[in-house]
Amino acid sequence: MLVVEVANGRSLVWGAEAVQALRERLGVGGRTVGSLPRGPRQNSRLGLPLLLMPEEARLLAEIGAVTLVSAPRPDPRQHSLALASFKRQQEQGFQEQSALVAEARETRRQEFLEKIAEGQAAKKQKLEPDSGTSESQEASGNQAAGENEASASQASGEHEEAGDPLRFHAHYIAQCWAPGDPIPLQDLVSAGRLGTSVKKTLLLCSPQPDGKVVYTSLQWASLQ
């Protein structure tokens, strides 16, 4: 037995199988009046429910092909309770998601700080045999640049402003070369283009035998 819902004087068929049975077995076409899920903002093609004319619904009921049921009227009190329950669940979900987001942000922050510390240690170990200078001389060179040394994912290193490395952006991409080491032209061009594309200046650092550090800044002028 097919079910036809009567609401506000309109006879509606909601099931796709019921609509198919009405059209194929009983020859009742009706008219679709619902919007399509993938095209809700158009009315050239419509979908379920199927709207029957009053005469069609009455005839189908008289021959026993369908059962007419009345849609219950919504209770305003039940609606208010349901709305209040929905708002409580929405607020609870928001609080839970906020806690998860804060936890994930703190986890990423700790991971980033660990990477920075690892990069600082690795660069320090790399600079000591190349420069032949002591730790105090290296610190004085960094002080002359006026910036703290931090690891970078974009190049061999960055000099960042003093303070929390998560709150400040680097002004330079620093590369350290011994005074007599040849610099491959391809590496120099790549680093210069990278620095300019991210709005930073390429800084070549060369420690000298007297403990001083010579700085050379390069910018890719054609990309400015």
Secondary structure, DSSP 8 states (H G I E B T S, - for coil): -EEEEEETTEEEE--HHHHHHHHHHS----EEEE-BTTBTT--SS-EEEEEE-HHHHHHHHHTTSEEEEE-----HHHHHHHHHHHHHHHHHHHHHHHHHHHHHHHHHHHHHHHHHHHHHHHHHHHHHHHH---HHHHHHHHHHHTSEEE--SSSS-EEE-SS-TTT---SEEEEE--TT----HHHHHHHHHHHHHTT-EEEEEEE-TTS-EEEEEE--GGG-
